[in-house]
Amino acid sequence: DAGVTQSPTHLIKTRGQQVTLRCSPISGHKSVSWYQQVLGQGPQFIFQYYEKEERGRGNFPDRFSARQFPNYSSELNVNALLLGDSALYLCASSQFRDTGSGGSGNTIYFGEGSWLTVV
Amino acid sequence: AQSVAQPEDQVNVAEGNPLTVKCTYSVSGNPYLFWYVQYPNRGLQFLLKYITGDNLVKGSYGFEAEFNKSQTSFHLKKPSALVSDSALYFCAVRGRDTGRRALTFGSGTRLQVQP
């Protein structure tokens, strides 16, 4: 079975430009989350989507936006790029359960990431 | 707010020796706890998780972790290290509050296993 797939794997953008990153979750998974990992740090939560609705947002500026499509794939958009946006952007998927009662649905699986360099 | 501390930036161990990578957490209520591994220029690979039940959790590649509620710790262990275990390890926590679904990660611990 395919895991979480992300595209593109690497890209270079200029300050002020806009970028769109794409993610396809594991088959059967309805929840997609985005994380930013700056070099030397742990991943930081950006967004979570479930059933096309935003279910959580981290402490990121409004330049960051995302959406989820009917097939559960997702896009992350970043506008007005800054040098500090250079990072590995990770997409994660899970079988989302509202009860929080545990079980395999709470495992979050990550893709290989998209490396964004802003120059 | 939830947080994770990984007090060691790097852990060095000889091949064949046991290894421990430390993690402590802070979260409201009972936690979900996770360990992930990251190889160079790769994404995160899931190793194991604690949801409920037995405090000793077994995961992939011979790794295990022990949940200690009183010490709010979730240390990663392996009885016999391999050179191929050398990688960056992240501990993560998520609260059971349905309004907090994001994982909070520690800063990571680099494991170096010497032949």
gemmi code that builds the backbone of each chain (N, CA, C; Angstrom):
import gemmi

chains = {
    "A": [
        ("ASP", (0.838, -1.193, 0.000), (0.000, 0.000, 0.000), (0.876, 1.247, 0.000)),
        ("ALA", (0.451, 2.261, -0.759), (1.209, 3.493, -0.807), (1.073, 4.219, 0.507)),
        ("GLY", (2.175, 4.881, 0.891), (2.138, 5.700, 2.088), (1.657, 7.084, 1.738)),
        ("VAL", (1.983, 8.029, 2.597), (1.664, 9.421, 2.339), (2.609, 9.932, 1.247)),
        ("THR", (2.058, 10.501, 0.194), (2.892, 10.985, -0.897), (2.806, 12.501, -0.978)),
        ("GLN", (3.974, 13.116, -1.205), (4.056, 14.561, -1.279), (4.780, 14.984, -2.548)),
        ("SER", (4.380, 16.151, -3.049), (5.075, 16.727, -4.205), (5.047, 18.249, -4.127)),
        ("PRO", (6.068, 18.910, -4.674), (7.312, 18.326, -5.159), (8.222, 17.938, -4.003)),
        ("THR", (9.284, 17.217, -4.280), (10.198, 16.810, -3.223), (11.162, 17.934, -2.872)),
        ("HIS", (11.567, 18.692, -3.858), (12.455, 19.827, -3.632), (12.012, 20.993, -4.506)),
        ("LEU", (12.129, 22.198, -3.977), (11.884, 23.365, -4.807), (12.586, 24.574, -4.223)),
        ("ILE", (12.925, 25.482, -5.123), (13.597, 26.720, -4.749), (12.734, 27.883, -5.227)),
        ("LYS", (12.456, 28.814, -4.313), (11.644, 29.974, -4.621), (12.380, 31.242, -4.195)),
        ("THR", (11.936, 32.343, -4.752), (12.502, 33.645, -4.425), (11.604, 34.342, -3.401)),
        ("ARG", (12.197, 35.135, -2.552), (11.419, 35.909, -1.574), (10.280, 36.642, -2.259)),
        ("GLY", (9.121, 36.610, -1.624), (7.956, 37.284, -2.171), (7.082, 36.420, -3.059)),
        ("GLN", (7.644, 35.294, -3.517), (6.842, 34.410, -4.367), (5.864, 33.592, -3.530)),
        ("GLN", (5.052, 32.823, -4.234), (4.063, 31.957, -3.612), (4.398, 30.499, -3.959)),
        ("VAL", (4.047, 29.582, -3.064), (4.329, 28.173, -3.314), (3.111, 27.335, -2.925)),
        ("THR", (2.902, 26.256, -3.668), (1.850, 25.288, -3.349), (2.470, 23.911, -3.220)),
        ("LEU", (2.233, 23.275, -2.101), (2.718, 21.925, -1.835), (1.521, 20.989, -1.791)),
        ("ARG", (1.723, 19.768, -2.276), (0.614, 18.835, -2.412), (0.857, 17.555, -1.631)),
        ("CYS", (-0.246, 16.943, -1.202), (-0.167, 15.755, -0.360), (-1.335, 14.825, -0.646)),
        ("SER", (-1.026, 13.540, -0.766), (-2.065, 12.518, -0.861), (-1.945, 11.604, 0.351)),
        ("PRO", (-3.007, 11.444, 1.126), (-2.921, 10.622, 2.337), (-2.942, 9.139, 2.014)),
        ("ILE", (-2.683, 8.346, 3.028), (-2.814, 6.903, 2.903), (-4.269, 6.572, 2.575)),
        ("SER", (-4.458, 5.586, 1.717), (-5.812, 5.202, 1.321), (-6.646, 4.867, 2.555)),
        ("GLY", (-7.824, 5.467, 2.639), (-8.701, 5.226, 3.780), (-8.554, 6.236, 4.892)),
        ("HIS", (-7.492, 7.024, 4.850), (-7.298, 8.059, 5.865), (-8.014, 9.334, 5.453)),
        ("LYS", (-8.725, 9.923, 6.401), (-9.543, 11.085, 6.090), (-8.985, 12.378, 6.653)),
        ("SER", (-7.953, 12.276, 7.462), (-7.384, 13.457, 8.094), (-5.986, 13.716, 7.556)),
        ("VAL", (-5.713, 14.973, 7.253), (-4.395, 15.383, 6.788), (-3.917, 16.546, 7.647)),
        ("SER", (-2.658, 16.465, 8.044), (-2.040, 17.548, 8.813), (-0.772, 17.995, 8.116)),
        ("TRP", (-0.406, 19.240, 8.347), (0.832, 19.796, 7.810), (1.722, 20.256, 8.960)),
        ("TYR", (3.023, 19.975, 8.809), (4.010, 20.377, 9.797), (5.190, 21.022, 9.070)),
        ("GLN", (5.810, 21.985, 9.746), (7.018, 22.605, 9.241), (8.194, 22.181, 10.105)),
        ("GLN", (9.260, 21.715, 9.474), (10.456, 21.338, 10.218), (11.635, 22.168, 9.735)),
        ("VAL", (12.032, 23.115, 10.536), (13.211, 23.915, 10.261), (14.443, 23.104, 10.648)),
        ("LEU", (15.507, 23.281, 9.922), (16.731, 22.505, 10.149), (17.160, 22.581, 11.611)),
        ("GLY", (17.356, 21.416, 12.209), (17.827, 21.356, 13.587), (16.739, 21.407, 14.633)),
        ("GLN", (15.496, 21.415, 14.202), (14.382, 21.491, 15.146), (13.380, 20.367, 14.898)),
        ("GLY", (12.483, 20.198, 15.861), (11.395, 19.254, 15.673), (10.293, 19.862, 14.823)),
        ("PRO", (9.453, 19.044, 14.230), (8.344, 19.559, 13.408), (7.391, 20.412, 14.237)),
        ("GLN", (6.857, 21.456, 13.583), (5.881, 22.349, 14.204), (4.558, 22.246, 13.443)),
        ("PHE", (3.475, 22.113, 14.174), (2.149, 21.945, 13.593), (1.683, 23.207, 12.890)),
        ("ILE", (1.170, 23.027, 11.650), (0.627, 24.171, 10.910), (-0.901, 24.087, 10.826)),
        ("PHE", (-1.399, 22.994, 10.248), (-2.838, 22.816, 10.032), (-3.218, 21.346, 10.177)),
        ("GLN", (-4.498, 21.140, 10.523), (-5.111, 19.835, 10.346), (-6.450, 20.002, 9.651)),
        ("TYR", (-6.725, 19.098, 8.717), (-8.000, 19.062, 7.998), (-8.617, 17.680, 8.108)),
        ("TYR", (-9.923, 17.684, 8.237), (-10.688, 16.445, 8.237), (-12.002, 16.704, 7.530)),
        ("GLU", (-12.316, 15.837, 6.582), (-13.552, 15.996, 5.813), (-13.681, 17.428, 5.269)),
        ("LYS", (-12.580, 17.935, 4.748), (-12.508, 19.228, 4.062), (-12.654, 20.414, 4.994)),
        ("GLU", (-12.739, 20.171, 6.285), (-12.859, 21.265, 7.231), (-11.571, 21.417, 8.042)),
        ("GLU", (-11.199, 22.648, 8.301), (-10.046, 22.899, 9.152), (-10.401, 22.538, 10.587)),
        ("ARG", (-9.577, 21.693, 11.197), (-9.854, 21.228, 12.555), (-8.814, 21.729, 13.546)),
        ("GLY", (-7.761, 22.325, 13.032), (-6.753, 22.857, 13.938), (-5.778, 23.727, 13.173)),
        ("ARG", (-5.251, 24.723, 13.870), (-4.290, 25.640, 13.248), (-3.222, 25.957, 14.267)),
        ("GLY", (-1.979, 25.883, 13.824), (-0.869, 26.240, 14.702), (-0.583, 27.727, 14.654)),
        ("ASN", (0.507, 28.099, 15.282), (0.871, 29.504, 15.397), (1.680, 29.952, 14.175)),
        ("PHE", (1.005, 30.061, 13.067), (1.624, 30.490, 11.815), (0.824, 31.663, 11.251)),
        ("PRO", (1.514, 32.558, 10.521), (0.821, 33.744, 9.995), (-0.189, 33.390, 8.911)),
        ("ASP", (-1.013, 34.374, 8.575), (-2.070, 34.164, 7.581), (-1.522, 33.924, 6.184)),
        ("ARG", (-0.225, 34.115, 6.006), (0.378, 33.796, 4.699), (0.280, 32.292, 4.399)),
        ("PHE", (0.088, 31.526, 5.444), (-0.047, 30.081, 5.302), (-1.533, 29.737, 5.216)),
        ("SER", (-1.895, 28.941, 4.220), (-3.269, 28.484, 4.094), (-3.259, 27.070, 3.531)),
        ("ALA", (-4.359, 26.395, 3.683), (-4.436, 25.016, 3.199), (-5.875, 24.693, 2.853)),
        ("ARG", (-6.038, 23.596, 2.180), (-7.373, 23.093, 1.901), (-7.299, 21.589, 1.678)),
        ("GLN", (-8.449, 20.947, 1.833), (-8.553, 19.511, 1.592), (-9.643, 19.274, 0.570)),
        ("PHE", (-9.385, 18.356, -0.318), (-10.293, 18.079, -1.434), (-11.184, 16.881, -1.118)),
        ("PRO", (-12.243, 16.674, -1.939), (-13.152, 15.542, -1.675), (-12.458, 14.194, -1.640)),
        ("ASN", (-11.340, 14.045, -2.347), (-10.623, 12.756, -2.310), (-9.634, 12.709, -1.150)),
        ("TYR", (-9.714, 13.673, -0.240), (-8.912, 13.779, 0.984), (-7.479, 14.245, 0.755)),
        ("SER", (-7.085, 14.487, -0.490), (-5.780, 15.078, -0.715), (-5.792, 16.526, -0.228)),
        ("SER", (-4.615, 17.100, -0.126), (-4.537, 18.433, 0.467), (-3.458, 19.260, -0.215)),
        ("GLU", (-3.620, 20.555, -0.145), (-2.603, 21.509, -0.591), (-2.286, 22.482, 0.530)),
        ("LEU", (-1.014, 22.826, 0.636), (-0.564, 23.871, 1.536), (-0.037, 25.011, 0.674)),
        ("ASN", (-0.527, 26.192, 0.907), (-0.096, 27.377, 0.180), (0.608, 28.346, 1.124)),
        ("VAL", (1.710, 28.876, 0.647), (2.413, 29.907, 1.406), (2.633, 31.094, 0.485)),
        ("ASN", (2.133, 32.241, 0.878), (2.271, 33.465, 0.086), (3.396, 34.330, 0.633)),
        ("ALA", (3.857, 35.252, -0.221), (4.847, 36.245, 0.202), (5.994, 35.596, 0.969)),
        ("LEU", (6.642, 34.651, 0.321), (7.672, 33.845, 0.981), (8.773, 34.697, 1.585)),
        ("LEU", (9.209, 34.254, 2.772), (10.332, 34.861, 3.477), (11.468, 33.850, 3.556)),
        ("LEU", (12.673, 34.356, 3.788), (13.805, 33.447, 3.920), (13.562, 32.424, 5.028)),
        ("GLY", (12.884, 32.853, 6.076), (12.625, 31.990, 7.220), (11.623, 30.875, 6.955)),
        ("ASP", (10.993, 30.913, 5.784), (10.068, 29.835, 5.423), (10.819, 28.628, 4.869)),
        ("SER", (12.105, 28.760, 4.680), (12.909, 27.635, 4.198), (12.865, 26.508, 5.229)),
        ("ALA", (12.393, 25.355, 4.806), (12.183, 24.256, 5.753), (11.753, 23.017, 4.992)),
        ("LEU", (11.648, 21.925, 5.754), (11.030, 20.702, 5.252), (9.562, 20.748, 5.664)),
        ("TYR", (8.672, 20.633, 4.707), (7.240, 20.648, 4.988), (6.721, 19.214, 4.917)),
        ("LEU", (6.201, 18.764, 6.030), (5.756, 17.391, 6.171), (4.242, 17.319, 6.182)),
        ("CYS", (3.736, 16.379, 5.433), (2.307, 16.079, 5.444), (2.124, 14.775, 6.213)),
        ("ALA", (1.056, 14.686, 6.960), (0.774, 13.484, 7.736), (-0.689, 13.117, 7.586)),
        ("SER", (-0.973, 11.827, 7.626), (-2.361, 11.402, 7.543), (-2.691, 10.443, 8.673)),
        ("SER", (-3.976, 10.395, 9.012), (-4.435, 9.480, 10.052), (-5.907, 9.189, 9.839)),
        ("GLN", (-6.350, 8.080, 10.447), (-7.782, 7.783, 10.520), (-8.311, 8.544, 11.719)),
        ("PHE", (-8.970, 9.638, 11.408), (-9.347, 10.553, 12.461), (-10.538, 10.027, 13.238)),
        ("ARG", (-10.446, 10.025, 14.572), (-11.576, 9.644, 15.406), (-11.833, 10.739, 16.411)),
        ("ASP", (-13.037, 11.099, 16.586), (-13.378, 12.231, 17.432), (-13.337, 11.904, 18.903)),
        ("THR", (-13.475, 10.622, 19.248), (-13.670, 10.280, 20.649), (-12.394, 10.432, 21.462)),
        ("GLY", (-11.256, 10.354, 20.804), (-10.005, 10.410, 21.540), (-9.799, 9.214, 22.430)),
        ("SER", (-10.466, 8.125, 22.118), (-10.424, 6.974, 23.007), (-9.268, 6.043, 22.711)),
        ("GLY", (-8.494, 6.354, 21.714), (-7.324, 5.528, 21.466), (-7.542, 4.572, 20.320)),
        ("GLY", (-6.610, 3.694, 20.123), (-6.701, 2.740, 19.033), (-5.822, 3.135, 17.870)),
        ("SER", (-5.808, 2.314, 16.860), (-4.896, 2.530, 15.745), (-5.204, 3.810, 14.997)),
        ("GLY", (-6.404, 4.312, 15.111), (-6.745, 5.526, 14.398), (-5.971, 6.720, 14.851)),
        ("ASN", (-5.315, 6.644, 15.968), (-4.578, 7.793, 16.454), (-3.135, 7.834, 15.981)),
        ("THR", (-2.703, 6.860, 15.218), (-1.345, 6.893, 14.686), (-1.299, 7.844, 13.505)),
        ("ILE", (-0.343, 8.723, 13.514), (-0.164, 9.700, 12.452), (1.052, 9.287, 11.637)),
        ("TYR", (0.860, 9.110, 10.334), (1.918, 8.683, 9.442), (2.359, 9.858, 8.571)),
        ("PHE", (3.665, 9.995, 8.421), (4.231, 11.125, 7.706), (4.741, 10.734, 6.322)),
        ("GLY", (4.695, 11.708, 5.418), (5.318, 11.554, 4.118), (6.793, 11.914, 4.178)),
        ("GLU", (7.455, 11.860, 3.013), (8.876, 12.140, 2.942), (9.175, 13.638, 2.972)),
        ("GLY", (8.168, 14.442, 2.757), (8.333, 15.882, 2.880), (8.675, 16.581, 1.583)),
        ("SER", (8.470, 17.880, 1.611), (8.854, 18.762, 0.512), (9.864, 19.766, 1.055)),
        ("TRP", (11.056, 19.757, 0.447), (12.106, 20.676, 0.881), (11.933, 21.990, 0.133)),
        ("LEU", (11.677, 23.045, 0.886), (11.509, 24.372, 0.301), (12.702, 25.241, 0.686)),
        ("THR", (13.353, 25.782, -0.317), (14.428, 26.745, -0.092), (13.997, 28.079, -0.665)),
        ("VAL", (14.043, 29.106, 0.160), (13.694, 30.462, -0.271), (14.975, 31.278, -0.342)),
        ("VAL", (15.230, 31.860, -1.507), (16.478, 32.615, -1.701), (16.182, 34.088, -1.988)),
    ],
    "B": [
        ("ALA", (-1.080, 24.094, 27.776), (-0.206, 23.836, 26.626), (0.539, 22.524, 26.843)),
        ("GLN", (0.851, 21.864, 25.757), (1.583, 20.617, 25.848), (3.006, 20.835, 25.364)),
        ("SER", (3.935, 20.089, 25.938), (5.338, 20.238, 25.566), (6.072, 18.927, 25.751)),
        ("VAL", (7.213, 18.825, 25.078), (8.074, 17.646, 25.158), (9.504, 18.120, 25.323)),
        ("ALA", (10.236, 17.453, 26.194), (11.646, 17.751, 26.385), (12.472, 16.506, 26.085)),
        ("GLN", (13.447, 16.678, 25.242), (14.438, 15.633, 24.990), (15.766, 16.234, 25.440)),
        ("PRO", (16.215, 15.857, 26.614), (17.322, 16.584, 27.251), (18.680, 16.372, 26.601)),
        ("GLU", (18.813, 15.340, 25.792), (20.110, 15.041, 25.171), (20.057, 15.353, 23.680)),
        ("ASP", (20.971, 16.215, 23.241), (21.049, 16.477, 21.804), (21.587, 15.268, 21.065)),
        ("GLN", (22.508, 14.544, 21.704), (23.108, 13.389, 21.059), (23.376, 12.306, 22.096)),
        ("VAL", (23.170, 11.069, 21.661), (23.486, 9.901, 22.473), (24.436, 9.025, 21.674)),
        ("ASN", (25.539, 8.660, 22.292), (26.524, 7.785, 21.649), (26.534, 6.436, 22.362)),
        ("VAL", (26.494, 5.373, 21.578), (26.507, 4.032, 22.159), (27.256, 3.096, 21.221)),
        ("ALA", (27.900, 2.111, 21.783), (28.608, 1.118, 20.987), (27.640, 0.055, 20.490)),
        ("GLU", (27.902, -0.441, 19.297), (27.057, -1.490, 18.733), (27.002, -2.678, 19.678)),
        ("GLY", (25.790, -3.197, 19.878), (25.610, -4.336, 20.761), (25.239, -3.951, 22.182)),
        ("ASN", (25.487, -2.699, 22.534), (25.126, -2.231, 23.875), (23.680, -1.746, 23.898)),
        ("PRO", (23.073, -1.727, 25.086), (21.706, -1.185, 25.174), (21.712, 0.331, 24.996)),
        ("LEU", (20.607, 0.842, 24.507), (20.495, 2.289, 24.329), (19.226, 2.811, 24.976)),
        ("THR", (19.303, 4.048, 25.426), (18.144, 4.755, 25.962), (18.151, 6.173, 25.433)),
        ("VAL", (17.022, 6.608, 24.919), (16.835, 7.993, 24.495), (15.707, 8.561, 25.356)),
        ("LYS", (16.011, 9.646, 26.055), (15.098, 10.140, 27.075), (14.063, 11.132, 26.528)),
        ("CYS", (12.886, 11.095, 27.158), (11.799, 12.011, 26.788), (10.928, 12.252, 28.013)),
        ("THR", (10.640, 13.505, 28.295), (9.645, 13.854, 29.297), (8.624, 14.765, 28.652)),
        ("TYR", (7.422, 14.756, 29.189), (6.348, 15.483, 28.538), (5.525, 16.250, 29.559)),
        ("SER", (4.756, 17.184, 29.039), (3.797, 17.916, 29.853), (2.523, 18.068, 29.038)),
        ("VAL", (1.406, 17.615, 29.601), (0.124, 17.704, 28.897), (-0.987, 17.651, 29.924)),
        ("SER", (-2.098, 18.261, 29.601), (-3.253, 18.206, 30.480), (-3.935, 16.853, 30.334)),
        ("GLY", (-4.114, 16.153, 31.414), (-4.769, 14.862, 31.376), (-3.842, 13.752, 30.902)),
        ("ASN", (-4.433, 12.645, 30.511), (-3.645, 11.502, 30.048), (-3.181, 11.709, 28.618)),
        ("PRO", (-1.949, 11.297, 28.334), (-1.383, 11.599, 27.016), (-1.462, 10.444, 26.033)),
        ("TYR", (-1.387, 10.782, 24.757), (-0.943, 9.865, 23.733), (0.534, 10.216, 23.501)),
        ("LEU", (1.393, 9.213, 23.450), (2.824, 9.448, 23.279), (3.353, 8.649, 22.103)),
        ("PHE", (4.279, 9.237, 21.382), (4.784, 8.642, 20.153), (6.303, 8.810, 20.077)),
        ("TRP", (6.935, 7.855, 19.386), (8.317, 8.006, 18.966), (8.389, 7.852, 17.450)),
        ("TYR", (9.142, 8.767, 16.838), (9.399, 8.724, 15.403), (10.910, 8.770, 15.179)),
        ("VAL", (11.337, 8.198, 14.049), (12.752, 8.244, 13.668), (12.869, 8.929, 12.311)),
        ("GLN", (13.934, 9.693, 12.164), (14.162, 10.407, 10.905), (15.585, 10.137, 10.431)),
        ("TYR", (15.697, 9.541, 9.253), (16.988, 9.328, 8.631), (17.329, 10.543, 7.776)),
        ("PRO", (18.601, 10.747, 7.461), (19.007, 11.965, 6.749), (18.190, 12.229, 5.494)),
        ("ASN", (17.709, 13.451, 5.394), (16.950, 13.916, 4.219), (15.695, 13.082, 3.967)),
        ("ARG", (15.113, 12.563, 5.024), (13.896, 11.765, 4.878), (12.801, 12.318, 5.781)),
        ("GLY", (11.584, 11.794, 5.606), (10.485, 12.142, 6.495), (10.566, 11.372, 7.795)),
        ("LEU", (9.509, 11.438, 8.574), (9.454, 10.759, 9.864), (8.848, 9.365, 9.705)),
        ("GLN", (9.484, 8.402, 10.352), (8.944, 7.045, 10.367), (8.411, 6.736, 11.760)),
        ("PHE", (7.207, 6.222, 11.828), (6.586, 5.868, 13.094), (7.277, 4.645, 13.694)),
        ("LEU", (7.633, 4.728, 14.995), (8.253, 3.611, 15.693), (7.278, 2.921, 16.637)),
        ("LEU", (6.645, 3.695, 17.502), (5.737, 3.110, 18.475), (4.910, 4.203, 19.124)),
        ("LYS", (3.882, 3.763, 19.859), (3.016, 4.723, 20.529), (2.490, 4.117, 21.828)),
        ("TYR", (2.166, 4.997, 22.760), (1.453, 4.624, 23.966), (0.074, 5.265, 23.911)),
        ("ILE", (-0.934, 4.398, 24.051), (-2.311, 4.911, 24.081), (-2.891, 4.682, 25.470)),
        ("THR", (-2.859, 3.438, 25.893), (-3.370, 3.076, 27.199), (-2.891, 1.670, 27.509)),
        ("GLY", (-3.080, 1.237, 28.753), (-2.755, -0.143, 29.070), (-1.335, -0.333, 29.551)),
        ("ASP", (-0.692, -1.381, 29.076), (0.642, -1.762, 29.509), (1.625, -0.609, 29.346)),
        ("ASN", (2.392, -0.354, 30.417), (3.330, 0.772, 30.374), (4.522, 0.516, 29.467)),
        ("LEU", (4.810, -0.736, 29.154), (5.910, -1.071, 28.253), (5.333, -1.320, 26.873)),
        ("VAL", (5.741, -0.486, 25.938), (5.223, -0.547, 24.577), (6.318, -1.065, 23.654)),
        ("LYS", (5.989, -2.035, 22.845), (6.957, -2.566, 21.871), (6.624, -2.032, 20.489)),
        ("GLY", (7.688, -1.723, 19.746), (7.480, -1.128, 18.438), (8.322, -1.786, 17.363)),
        ("SER", (8.594, -1.020, 16.327), (9.320, -1.524, 15.165), (10.814, -1.632, 15.465)),
        ("TYR", (11.492, -2.531, 14.697), (12.943, -2.662, 14.705), (13.524, -2.969, 16.082)),
        ("GLY", (12.742, -3.601, 16.955), (13.235, -3.990, 18.262), (13.202, -2.902, 19.317)),
        ("PHE", (12.667, -1.751, 18.992), (12.559, -0.672, 19.954), (11.372, -0.877, 20.886)),
        ("GLU", (11.513, -0.344, 22.084), (10.431, -0.330, 23.049), (10.513, 0.953, 23.849)),
        ("ALA", (9.430, 1.294, 24.524), (9.418, 2.512, 25.331), (8.599, 2.245, 26.576)),
        ("GLU", (9.022, 2.895, 27.651), (8.343, 2.709, 28.925), (7.663, 3.993, 29.355)),
        ("PHE", (6.364, 3.914, 29.544), (5.575, 5.049, 29.996), (5.604, 5.077, 31.524)),
        ("ASN", (5.980, 6.219, 32.086), (6.006, 6.389, 33.529), (5.197, 7.637, 33.861)),
        ("LYS", (3.996, 7.412, 34.354), (3.088, 8.544, 34.578), (3.583, 9.459, 35.689)),
        ("SER", (4.134, 8.878, 36.749), (4.558, 9.697, 37.887), (5.740, 10.591, 37.518)),
        ("GLN", (6.588, 10.102, 36.628), (7.737, 10.895, 36.197), (7.473, 11.606, 34.871)),
        ("THR", (6.296, 11.479, 34.348), (5.916, 12.038, 33.037), (7.014, 11.802, 32.008)),
        ("SER", (7.423, 10.537, 31.915), (8.485, 10.198, 30.972), (8.042, 9.094, 30.027)),
        ("PHE", (8.733, 9.026, 28.918), (8.445, 8.000, 27.896), (9.759, 7.733, 27.171)),
        ("HIS", (10.675, 7.051, 27.863), (12.014, 6.823, 27.322), (12.018, 5.696, 26.301)),
        ("LEU", (12.761, 5.894, 25.246), (12.914, 4.903, 24.178), (14.112, 4.020, 24.490)),
        ("LYS", (13.936, 2.711, 24.295), (15.004, 1.780, 24.641), (15.144, 0.705, 23.572)),
        ("LYS", (16.355, 0.131, 23.547), (16.602, -1.031, 22.702), (17.689, -1.843, 23.388)),
        ("PRO", (17.509, -3.147, 23.515), (18.472, -3.962, 24.264), (19.848, -4.030, 23.626)),
        ("SER", (19.913, -3.998, 22.290), (21.186, -4.161, 21.594), (21.185, -3.251, 20.364)),
        ("ALA", (21.999, -2.223, 20.400), (22.005, -1.231, 19.326), (22.710, -1.744, 18.074)),
        ("LEU", (22.228, -1.275, 16.928), (22.838, -1.560, 15.637), (23.361, -0.268, 15.022)),
        ("VAL", (24.394, -0.378, 14.211), (24.910, 0.807, 13.521), (23.806, 1.462, 12.704)),
        ("SER", (22.939, 0.638, 12.136), (21.848, 1.148, 11.301), (20.777, 1.892, 12.099)),
        ("ASP", (20.856, 1.841, 13.431), (19.928, 2.621, 14.261), (20.324, 4.090, 14.325)),
        ("SER", (21.506, 4.423, 13.849), (21.976, 5.809, 13.891), (21.035, 6.698, 13.080)),
        ("ALA", (20.437, 7.656, 13.746), (19.429, 8.519, 13.125), (19.010, 9.575, 14.142)),
        ("LEU", (18.027, 10.377, 13.750), (17.460, 11.407, 14.620), (16.121, 10.901, 15.151)),
        ("TYR", (15.939, 10.949, 16.459), (14.752, 10.405, 17.092), (13.939, 11.532, 17.734)),
        ("PHE", (12.634, 11.487, 17.472), (11.728, 12.495, 18.009), (10.659, 11.846, 18.867)),
        ("CYS", (10.456, 12.435, 20.038), (9.348, 12.080, 20.909), (8.232, 13.094, 20.677)),
        ("ALA", (6.981, 12.648, 20.729), (5.854, 13.562, 20.501), (4.707, 13.212, 21.434)),
        ("VAL", (3.929, 14.226, 21.764), (2.797, 14.040, 22.666), (1.552, 14.682, 22.072)),
        ("ARG", (0.418, 14.076, 22.401), (-0.859, 14.689, 22.040), (-1.812, 14.452, 23.192)),
        ("GLY", (-2.524, 15.491, 23.590), (-3.499, 15.346, 24.655), (-4.755, 14.655, 24.155)),
        ("ARG", (-5.573, 14.201, 25.085), (-6.801, 13.507, 24.725), (-7.973, 14.459, 24.557)),
        ("ASP", (-7.752, 15.718, 24.819), (-8.743, 16.753, 24.552), (-8.993, 16.791, 23.053)),
        ("THR", (-10.235, 16.599, 22.624), (-10.506, 16.531, 21.191), (-10.256, 17.851, 20.483)),
        ("GLY", (-10.036, 18.906, 21.233), (-9.696, 20.175, 20.607), (-8.218, 20.332, 20.337)),
        ("ARG", (-7.431, 19.381, 20.781), (-5.974, 19.473, 20.597), (-5.482, 18.230, 19.875)),
        ("ARG", (-5.573, 18.255, 18.554), (-5.241, 17.051, 17.819), (-3.833, 17.061, 17.273)),
        ("ALA", (-3.158, 18.181, 17.402), (-1.821, 18.275, 16.839), (-0.815, 17.570, 17.730)),
        ("LEU", (0.197, 17.024, 17.095), (1.332, 16.476, 17.826), (2.287, 17.612, 18.188)),
        ("THR", (2.795, 17.550, 19.408), (3.868, 18.449, 19.811), (5.135, 17.621, 19.932)),
        ("PHE", (6.170, 18.039, 19.212), (7.414, 17.285, 19.150), (8.485, 17.885, 20.054)),
        ("GLY", (9.389, 17.017, 20.494), (10.610, 17.496, 21.109), (11.591, 17.961, 20.050)),
        ("SER", (12.737, 18.409, 20.503), (13.735, 18.969, 19.590), (14.582, 17.896, 18.915)),
        ("GLY", (14.396, 16.657, 19.342), (15.108, 15.573, 18.701), (16.399, 15.197, 19.404)),
        ("THR", (16.749, 13.914, 19.324), (18.010, 13.389, 19.852), (18.690, 12.601, 18.758)),
        ("ARG", (19.926, 12.970, 18.489), (20.679, 12.235, 17.472), (21.352, 11.044, 18.130)),
        ("LEU", (21.047, 9.868, 17.623), (21.653, 8.631, 18.118), (22.784, 8.235, 17.192)),
        ("GLN", (23.947, 8.064, 17.766), (25.123, 7.627, 17.009), (25.589, 6.292, 17.581)),
        ("VAL", (25.519, 5.247, 16.771), (25.958, 3.924, 17.199), (27.284, 3.622, 16.517)),
        ("GLN", (28.307, 3.421, 17.348), (29.653, 3.162, 16.811), (29.890, 1.676, 16.647)),
        ("PRO", (30.537, 1.298, 15.528), (30.813, -0.135, 15.297), (31.826, -0.688, 16.287)),
    ],
}
model = gemmi.Model(1)
for chain_id, residues in chains.items():
    chain = gemmi.Chain(chain_id)
    for i, (resn, *xyz) in enumerate(residues, 1):
        res = gemmi.Residue()
        res.name, res.seqid = resn, gemmi.SeqId(i, " ")
        for name, pos in zip(("N", "CA", "C"), xyz):
            atom = gemmi.Atom()
            atom.name, atom.element = name, gemmi.Element(name[0])
            atom.pos, atom.b_iso = gemmi.Position(*pos), 0.0
            res.add_atom(atom)
        chain.add_residue(res)
    model.add_chain(chain)
structure = gemmi.Structure()
structure.add_model(model)
structure.setup_entities()
